[in-house]
Amino acid sequence: MHILFLILLSAAPQWELNTSVSYIYNVSSDHDNGVWCASSGGVFHYSPESGIGVVYSCPDDLPIPDCRDVLLDSENRLWVATGGDYLVMESGGTWTNYSSFEGVPGQGRVNALAESGNHIWIGCNGGFARGDSLGFVPVTAAGVFDPQDVYSLAQRNDTLWVCTGRGVYSLPTDSLHDPYNPDSWSFFQETQGLLLSRIRTGEQSVYVCGASGALELEPGGDSFQFMIDYTGAADSAIVDVMETSAGLLAAGHGVVFRQEGTVWSRFGTGIPVYRWPTVLFEVAGKVHCGFSYVDNIIDINNTQTGMGFFYLNGNEWGHFVTPGMQCKNTHQMSACEDGRLYAGTHARGVQAYYPGYGWRSYVESDGMPNSFQTLSVASDPQRGIWASSYHFGLSWIRDNASYESSGDTILTFVKDSLEWHSAEATIIPADIPNNQPVMLVSQSNGMWGAFRQFDPAGSPDEPSGILGFNGDPAGTMNWAPRVGGSGIASVNVRAVYPASNDSLWVAFETGGGCQLLVHSGNPSDMSDDSWYPGSGQAFSTASGLPSSEVFCFLKVPGTGLLAGTAEGLALWTGSGFTQYQSITEQIKTMALDARGRIWCMGEAGVYRISDGQVSVYNSLNSDFVESPQYLWEYSATDPVNGGVYLSSAEGLWLVNQTGDSGGTGNGVSFYPQPFISGEDQLRLCGVDEDSPVTVEFFGLDGSHAGTVSAQSVSSWIWDGSLDGNKVASGVYMVLVTVNDVVYPARISVVR
């Protein structure tokens, strides 16, 4: 490998993603005794004999973690339908991405895959297409077949079946060569408007199911007929229906049914009665059913957490828990020097990683009062971990720093009482502001919590603010709430940040600005509290903040204290704030890496500030994948490797950078990016425009792809070809040599 490329790799940020494969959308046979599973966090191989084997995920293999369908075709190529902008295919260890530039309809999100008539067929949000490894062509048939959303595909020797937002279509095998002919298609009018989402073929019948129930097209029939009719039940659905060695099965809310004559009966015991299934499948003679963790139909499309799957053993369903995190939507995290990592999640309590053992969960069965919206996690300077489930107060977890649950203690402290909590939880009334903490931080002598009102408009008098506390959770605790009237400027607090052993910055919601509390050094002692700029007052735009919407703080050695706002960063001057650096967008969280570089979560991606230079990393120029931001975002320094953890809806990101340059912000710039091959010409700027230039291209695997040179930087252009061949879509590392100086950079190419 090129030695300069190795230098480039060491200098560029390296991204890792801890995510969850617990929610399974679909499976595909491996043509042997196993299956490939498409999950919320990637694609993995499973067999009853060996369990989970190979796992393909983001960013090493896939452009995004969310995978909706998977297909191992007749040539042993693995096709993966992602929930983002790509279809991807693996062949012989090489991955190829297909986007709208390769003919994928709509915005690129692919829901379903099938192989029929020597073609790969893809169903998308926005259309239907057929193709092969070279690309795809959208399929429509004027006046008859013009699907906007295709949810599921099924194939049998005689017909290709298509389940769309409109209803069910079929295309006979002898018409697969001419899918653009309206006469080739049949539409089943009785399926229109039934909100169907999955289609299956049996030995002779065809089945389709969804919110309206399950229907069957019998052999020789000309219309689908209801087997299970839920058209009058708004809170019911059939998620899957499938012919198996155990009979015809259907999966619904907390149940797997089996058809016995004309009657459907509950099949087997051990299914979680309050959870929604995801998919039925059979492998090596064993029937399996994937399950999500959600318990109501409102959240049926919430795919951030699952339960893996259940398998039928006799008349009993056993549970197979997928390894790793059980929820990918993460919140505040706490990283320990011994490698332990704790993260709050949106639906599965606290996820904890123990080096040498892996991940485990702290949920209701372990003593947590609730698993939903566990927003905050922070280490106690004395012992244990504090966590908060929104509406459920503060929970202290003493896990003895061990993966094993034996001897664990979980105690939950609440304001007054709770209307509901898990039966396993130990509930202790305490003098805390309310039961809605949103952030926790540790200080040398104790802990701080940020609280918000549950309904500020409907219950404006509910006590809220911040809480200082310390003591022995198993003995005597000291609580010191600072609520309305104590000097705090607002009772709805978004974030807290200890800038020293005796000071705490407080950020308020709804444009309330921020405030500085200087205290005695003991969080539970309010006798020496001083508020700045004054009691009941906050710093705002009038104090120099670019926006009064403040989200986070960070103390940077040699620079000072920074505040992240809705319009960029601000630097504390000692009496007010001034704009810092060139970032002008919303910054929700930030942290320092071991080399003192600042990493900020923004709207355009992740910003890095190093030696006064600002760089931004997103899916166009790095492995980081943006996701919708939540009300609160969190970050933390990894004390083991010196990187930075970032919360996201796709999982827990870790960014590390061992070199001193990030591959951008070094003076070299390529434009436009992303570069659309065949439509644009890529140009170069940022260095001496009159000097000769050589640009070397490398694939992400380090392979040398080609070289493009010019007599001057100003005359250098690139049309997307190397050695006469158009390059594939993707990200390329480049080394730019000007006047014997080498500059690293990245180029994002789309076709």
PERA-V321400 format. One record per backbone hydrogen bond with DSSP energy under -0.5 kcal/mol. CO is the residue of the C=O (numbers start at 1). NH is the residue of the N-H. If there is no record, write none. Layout:
BEGIN
<<CO | NH> <CO | NH>>
END
This chain:
BEGIN
<<2 | 6> <3 | 7> <4 | 8> <5 | 9> <6 | 10> <7 | 11> <8 | 12> <10 | 658> <10 | 659> <13 | 15> <14 | 656> <16 | 654> <17 | 19> <18 | 652> <19 | 325> <22 | 24> <22 | 308> <23 | 25> <23 | 40> <26 | 38> <28 | 36> <34 | 30> <35 | 46> <36 | 28> <37 | 39> <37 | 44> <38 | 25> <38 | 26> <39 | 42> <39 | 67> <42 | 39> <43 | 56> <44 | 37> <45 | 53> <46 | 35> <47 | 51> <51 | 47> <54 | 45> <55 | 57> <56 | 43> <57 | 61> <57 | 62> <66 | 83> <69 | 81> <71 | 73> <71 | 79> <73 | 76> <77 | 73> <77 | 79> <78 | 90> <79 | 71> <80 | 82> <80 | 88> <81 | 68> <81 | 69> <82 | 110> <86 | 82> <87 | 98> <88 | 80> <89 | 96> <90 | 78> <91 | 94> <94 | 91> <96 | 89> <98 | 87> <99 | 102> <99 | 104> <100 | 103> <102 | 136> <105 | 108> <109 | 125> <112 | 123> <114 | 121> <116 | 119> <119 | 116> <119 | 121> <120 | 131> <121 | 114> <122 | 129> <123 | 111> <123 | 112> <124 | 126> <124 | 127> <124 | 150> <125 | 107> <126 | 106> <127 | 124> <128 | 139> <129 | 122> <130 | 137> <131 | 120> <132 | 135> <135 | 132> <137 | 130> <138 | 140> <141 | 144> <141 | 145> <144 | 146> <145 | 141> <148 | 126> <149 | 151> <149 | 165> <152 | 163> <154 | 161> <156 | 159> <158 | 173> <159 | 156> <160 | 171> <161 | 154> <162 | 164> <162 | 169> <163 | 151> <163 | 152> <166 | 193> <167 | 164> <168 | 188> <169 | 162> <170 | 186> <171 | 160> <172 | 175> <173 | 176> <175 | 178> <176 | 179> <178 | 181> <180 | 182> <181 | 184> <182 | 185> <184 | 172> <186 | 170> <187 | 189> <188 | 168> <188 | 191> <189 | 192> <191 | 194> <194 | 212> <195 | 211> <198 | 209> <200 | 207> <205 | 202> <206 | 217> <207 | 200> <208 | 215> <209 | 197> <209 | 198> <210 | 213> <210 | 238> <212 | 230> <212 | 231> <213 | 210> <214 | 227> <214 | 228> <215 | 208> <216 | 218> <216 | 225> <217 | 206> <218 | 221> <225 | 216> <228 | 214> <228 | 230> <230 | 233> <232 | 234> <233 | 236> <237 | 239> <237 | 253> <240 | 251> <242 | 249> <244 | 247> <247 | 244> <247 | 249> <248 | 259> <249 | 242> <250 | 252> <250 | 257> <251 | 239> <251 | 240> <252 | 255> <255 | 252> <256 | 267> <257 | 250> <258 | 265> <259 | 261> <260 | 262> <260 | 263> <263 | 260> <263 | 265> <265 | 258> <266 | 268> <269 | 317> <271 | 273> <272 | 275> <275 | 254> <276 | 292> <279 | 290> <281 | 288> <283 | 286> <286 | 283> <287 | 312> <288 | 281> <289 | 310> <290 | 278> <290 | 279> <291 | 307> <294 | 276> <296 | 299> <297 | 300> <299 | 302> <301 | 303> <304 | 328> <305 | 293> <308 | 291> <309 | 320> <310 | 289> <311 | 313> <311 | 318> <313 | 315> <313 | 316> <315 | 269> <316 | 313> <316 | 318> <318 | 311> <319 | 321> <320 | 309> <320 | 322> <326 | 306> <328 | 330> <329 | 346> <332 | 344> <334 | 342> <336 | 339> <340 | 336> <341 | 353> <342 | 334> <343 | 351> <344 | 331> <345 | 374> <346 | 373> <349 | 345> <350 | 352> <350 | 362> <351 | 343> <352 | 360> <353 | 341> <354 | 357> <354 | 358> <358 | 354> <360 | 352> <361 | 363> <362 | 350> <363 | 366> <363 | 367> <363 | 368> <364 | 367> <367 | 426> <369 | 422> <371 | 349> <371 | 374> <373 | 375> <373 | 390> <375 | 332> <376 | 388> <378 | 386> <384 | 380> <385 | 397> <386 | 378> <387 | 395> <388 | 375> <388 | 376> <388 | 390> <389 | 392> <393 | 389> <394 | 413> <395 | 387> <395 | 397> <396 | 398> <396 | 411> <397 | 385> <397 | 399> <398 | 409> <399 | 402> <405 | 408> <409 | 398> <411 | 396> <412 | 428> <413 | 394> <414 | 416> <414 | 430> <415 | 417> <422 | 425> <425 | 427> <426 | 412> <428 | 414> <430 | 432> <435 | 391> <435 | 393> <436 | 452> <439 | 450> <441 | 448> <443 | 446> <446 | 443> <447 | 469> <448 | 441> <449 | 467> <450 | 438> <450 | 439> <451 | 493> <455 | 459> <459 | 462> <464 | 484> <465 | 451> <466 | 482> <467 | 449> <468 | 480> <469 | 447> <470 | 478> <471 | 473> <472 | 475> <476 | 472> <477 | 479> <478 | 470> <480 | 468> <481 | 483> <482 | 466> <483 | 486> <483 | 488> <487 | 536> <491 | 493> <492 | 509> <495 | 507> <497 | 499> <497 | 505> <500 | 503> <502 | 519> <503 | 499> <503 | 500> <504 | 517> <505 | 497> <506 | 515> <507 | 494> <507 | 495> <508 | 550> <509 | 512> <513 | 508> <514 | 539> <515 | 506> <516 | 518> <516 | 532> <517 | 504> <517 | 519> <518 | 530> <521 | 523> <522 | 525> <524 | 526> <525 | 520> <526 | 529> <530 | 518> <532 | 516> <534 | 537> <539 | 514> <540 | 543> <540 | 545> <541 | 544> <543 | 577> <548 | 513> <548 | 550> <549 | 566> <552 | 564> <554 | 556> <554 | 562> <555 | 557> <556 | 559> <556 | 560> <560 | 556> <561 | 572> <562 | 554> <563 | 565> <563 | 570> <564 | 551> <564 | 552> <565 | 568> <565 | 587> <568 | 565> <569 | 580> <570 | 563> <571 | 578> <576 | 573> <576 | 574> <578 | 571> <580 | 569> <583 | 569> <585 | 568> <586 | 588> <589 | 601> <591 | 599> <593 | 596> <597 | 593> <598 | 609> <599 | 591> <600 | 602> <600 | 607> <601 | 588> <601 | 589> <605 | 602> <605 | 607> <606 | 617> <607 | 600> <608 | 610> <608 | 615> <609 | 598> <610 | 613> <613 | 610> <615 | 608> <617 | 606> <618 | 621> <618 | 622> <624 | 626> <634 | 647> <636 | 645> <637 | 639> <638 | 642> <642 | 594> <643 | 638> <644 | 655> <645 | 636> <646 | 653> <648 | 330> <648 | 651> <651 | 653> <652 | 18> <653 | 646> <654 | 16> <655 | 644> <656 | 14> <664 | 662> <669 | 685> <671 | 683> <674 | 676> <675 | 677> <675 | 750> <676 | 679> <676 | 680> <682 | 718> <683 | 671> <685 | 669> <688 | 691> <689 | 714> <691 | 713> <692 | 739> <693 | 710> <694 | 696> <694 | 737> <695 | 708> <696 | 735> <697 | 705> <697 | 706> <698 | 733> <699 | 702> <703 | 699> <703 | 705> <706 | 697> <708 | 695> <710 | 693> <712 | 715> <712 | 716> <713 | 716> <716 | 684> <718 | 682> <719 | 678> <720 | 727> <722 | 725> <725 | 722> <730 | 749> <732 | 747> <733 | 698> <734 | 745> <735 | 696> <735 | 737> <736 | 738> <736 | 743> <737 | 694> <738 | 741> <741 | 738> <741 | 743> <743 | 736> <745 | 734> <747 | 732> <747 | 749> <748 | 675> <749 | 730> <750 | 677>>
END
